[in-house]
């Protein structure tokens, strides 16, 4: 089902002359696996050689969970088959330690134990069902470990004719006073995590300091399944989805008032977006022919660009969306739900842009093993 994405060597490896055999490493090779609502992903990392493998397959583990409260047997089988393949890759790359986590779909499922047992048998690792706060904290750790300097924003036309945001060097005086506070938004299939904190190396702890984290029960799959019943969705369905997201955001600010701190301290500050919705939009905006991490990672999306593509994709059916250059197969039926979340979060925090990060919870998990 869906897209199979495989990256055998990351930017760190390219600088070191490419991939090597496991025996060439004097470090400890670690692996991180994330079983999300929509995708199942693997990162294999060596502290000496960098990224050895980064893979993603859309398995839709959370299909139907919002309606039934249970994981579908076929969805479990799809996901476990991918985990078995990942285990083979881990063994071939000489992995010595690993973590396997599950998030929103498994958190919500009454039969979570069935999946946990099958995942343990497939990988030899004991799956951890993360709370929303744990998920957000690990995502923040991964996304903020290697951020570029704070940047001003210049406007340029992207390939579709929309206004795209391009980074330029920040001028003196544009940086916020004191440690830079970052807002990380992880839009998953079943939930969205909002995390505010100070990255490591900014006067904080080595791994950074999380000041506030909250998980909302809105994600691309949940919104699509619950509200966007027609293809393309009706205007009334889009309005109902936006209202539901707004309610979740309002409740999040009430539960965790410190979420509003970035807007108070750094009103023009940076928002970092993670996961498939934002990376796919970055790919579509650039009309990429296949996945290109170098073009997607730290690409800057403007608010007007997000709104324009949300409106455009919502007017298409799934077949039309899949035909768009840069669309990832397996996301065409849920990306509108994810973009509605992204658009709403940017508006709620008053952010004019979103920095796309391909470093995420997997990188946070790998860091926790080193």
N, C-alpha and C positions, 0 to 999 in steps of 0.2 A: 504494500500500500504506500503510495506517495513517493517522496524523494529519498534517494540514497546519496548522502553527501559524505565524501571521504577526503581528508587532507592528510597526507602521509608525513609531511614535514612542515613545521611552521616557520615564521620569519627568523626565529633564533637559529634554526638549523641551516637556513639558507646562508646566513652570515658565517656559519662555521663550515660551510662546504658541503651541505647536504646530509642525508641520513646515513647512519652507520649501523653496524651490527650490534646487538645487545652486549656482546662481549667487550666492545670498545669503550663501554661506559664504566667509569670508576664510581659513579654515583648510584643512588638508590632510585630505581625506576618505579614510579607510582601511577596508579590509574584511578580515575573518577568516572562513575557512571550515574546518569540522571534519568530516571524514568518519569517523564512528565505526562501531562494529560494528552498532549498531541504528538510529542516526539520522544525518542529514546536516544541518548547521546553518550559518547565515550571520549575521554581525553586520557592519553598516555604521555607522561611528562618525565623527563630526566633533568635534574638540576644542572648537569654539565652540558647537555646537548640541546636542551629546550624541548619543544613539542615533537614527539615521535609519531603521534596519531591523534586526529580529531575527527570523529565521525558522527553523523546524524542520520537517523532514519525515522520517518513519520510512521508511527504505529497506532496512533489514536487509542491509547490505553483507556482514556476517559470517555470513550464513546458511549453515550446514553446514561452515564452515571448521574448527571443532574436530574434526569427524569426518574430513574429506577432506584438510585441509591446503591447500585451494585455494579461491579466490573463484569463486562461481558466475557464469556468464555473464549470467544474468538479473539477478542482484543488482548486477553491474557496470553493466548497462544502466539499471536503475532509478536508481542513484546518479548516473550521468553525466547522465541527463536532468534531474535536480534541479540539478546543477552548472551545466548550460547555462542553466536558468531563473535561477539566482542571478547568473550573469554578466550577463544582461540587466538585472537589478535594479541591479547594481553600476554598469553603464554609465549607467543612467538617473539614478543618484544622484551621478554625477561622481567615482567612486572613482579615486584616483591611485596608491595602493599597496595591496598585499594579500598575505596569506599563506594558503596552503592546506595543511592538515596532515591526515595519516591516522594512525590509532592501531592498536589491538590487532589487528583483523582483517587489515589490510594487513601489519603486522609479521610475522604468523604465516603468511601465504599464500606458497606456492611460486610462484604466478603473479602476484605483486604488480606486476611490471613491466607487465603487461597493463592493470591499472587505472591505474597512474601515467601511462602514455602517453595513455590515453583522457581522464583528468582534466585533463592539461595541454592537450590539444587543445580541451577544452570550455571552459576558463577562461582560458587564456593564462598561467597561473601554474604554476611548477614545484612539484609536490607534495612536501612534506617528510614522510618517515616518521619520526615521533618515537619515541625510546626511551621506556620507561616513566618513567624519571627526568625526562626533558625534559617529558613530558606532565604529570607531577605538579607540576613547578616552575611551569609556565605556569598550571595550574589554581589553584595557591596564590596566584600573583600576581593573577589575576583575582578570586578569591573574597575576598581580604583588602584590596582597595583602598578599600572604603567600608563597613567593618563598623560596626554600631551599638556603643555602649558595652557593656562587660560588664554582664550583667543577672542579677538573681536570678530565680527561677522561681516563679510562682504557679500553682495548679491551678484549672481551670475545666472544666465539661462541654462537650465539642464536640457537634456536631449529631447524632452517632451515639450519644451517651450515654457515650462513653469519657472518660477523664480526659485533657484536652488541656493543653498547657503554654502559659501566656500570659506575656509579658514584663512586668516591672515595674522601676522604677528600683532599681539596686543601692544597698545601704546602705553607709555608710562602713566600711572595714575588710574588705569582701568582695572587693576586687580583689586579685589575687596580687601579691606583692612583685616589683619589677623589671619589665622589659618583659613584656607579655602574650604567652605562647606559645600558638599556635593549632594545632589538629589539623584538617587538611582531608582529607576522604574523598571521592574521586571514583569512584562506582560506575558503570562503563560497561557495555557489552554483553559485552565479552570480557575485560576486566581491571578491577581496582580499584587506584587509586593512594592511598597513605597518605603524607601530607606533614606534617612538623612544622616550624614556623618562627615567626619574629617578623615581624609585618606592618610595612610602611613607616610611618614616623611614630611608631614605638614605640622610638626609640633605635637603630633598625636603618638599613640602606641605604634610599634613597628607595622602591625597589620591594619592600622587605622582604628578609629573610634566611632562606633555607631551610636548616634544620639537618639534616634527614634526609628522604629520599624513597625509597619502594620501590613497585614495581608487582607485584601478585599476579595470577596467571592465573585469577581468578574474576570473573565478571561476570554480569549477568542472563541474557544469551543463552547463554553457555557453561554455566552451571549448569543452565538449563532443558533445553538440548539433551543434556547429558551425563547428568543424573541424574533429571530430572522427566519421565519418559516417558509417564506416565498423566495423564489430565485428568479429575478433579483428581488430583494426585500421591498415591501410596501413602505410608503412614507410613514404610515402609522406605526409600522414595526420599528423603523429607525428611530422615531420619536420615543417609543416606549423603551427601547434599549438605552438611548441617551438619558432618559429620566432615571432608569434603574442605576446607571453608572453614577449619575449625579448624587443619588441617595447614598450609594456606597461611599463616595468621596466625602460627603457631608458627615456621615457616621464615623469615618476614619479620622477626620479632623477633630471631632468631638471626643473620640476615645484617646487620641494621642495628640494633644495640642502642640507638642514640639515639632510636629510635621510642618507647621507654618513658619518655623524658624528661618529657613532659607529665604523666604519671601521678605521677612523683616530685615535680616542682616545683609542679604545680597540679592536685591530685587531683580537685577539683570543677570543673575548667576546661571550656572550650567545645569542642565538636566541630561542625565545619561540613560539611554534606553537600551534594554536588553531583550533578547529572545527573537523568535521567528517573525513576529509582526514587523518590528522595526528593521530587522536585517533584510527582510523581503522587500519592504518599501524602498530601502536604499538601493537594492538591486533593480527594482522596477524604475525608479527615478533615473538611474544611469543606463537603463536598457541593456543590462549585462547579459551576455550569452554564456550562461553557466555561472557557477559560484566562483567568486574572486574575493577572497578574504582581504587582500590588500586594498581593494577598491571600496569594500563595505566597512571595514573596521575604522572607526573614528571619522566616518562620513557624517556631515552635519546636515540634518533635515530642518528646513524652516517651517514655521507654523502654517504659513499660507500654502506651502507645498503639501503638508499633511492634509489640510482641509480639502485642497483641490483633488488629491488622489482619493481621499475617502469618498467624496461626492462622485467622482468618475467611476470608481470600482463598484460602488453601491448601485449604480445605474446599469451595470452589466450583470449577466448571469454568470454562473461558474465557468461555462465554456469560454465566454468572452474574456474573463479574467485570466484563465489559464493561457490564453493566446497572447497575453501581454508579455513582451520581452522582459526577462528578469523575474517573472513569477515562478515560485517554487511549487512544483506539482505536489498536491496534498494539502496546500494552504488556500487554494482558490475558493473553497467553500466556507472558510472561517476568517479570512483576512479582514473582511469588513467589520466583523465584531471586534477584532483586535484594534483596528484603526479608530473605531469609535472610542475605545478606552484610551488610546494614545492621545487623541484630539481632546478628550475631556480632561485628562490629567494635565496636559500642557496649559489648557485654559484655566484650570483651577489654581495652578501655581504661577500663572502669569508668565510662562516661559515662551520666548519667541523662537526657540530652536531646541533640537534634541540631538545630542551626540550619540551616534550609534556605536555600541561596543560589542564586539564578538568575544571579548573576555567576560566571563560570567560566573555562574555558580560552579561550573566545572573547574575553573581556575582557582576559585576559593577552596573547593574540596581538595584539589591537589596541593595547594599551599598548606592546608591543615595537616597533611601527611609528611611534610618535610621539616 
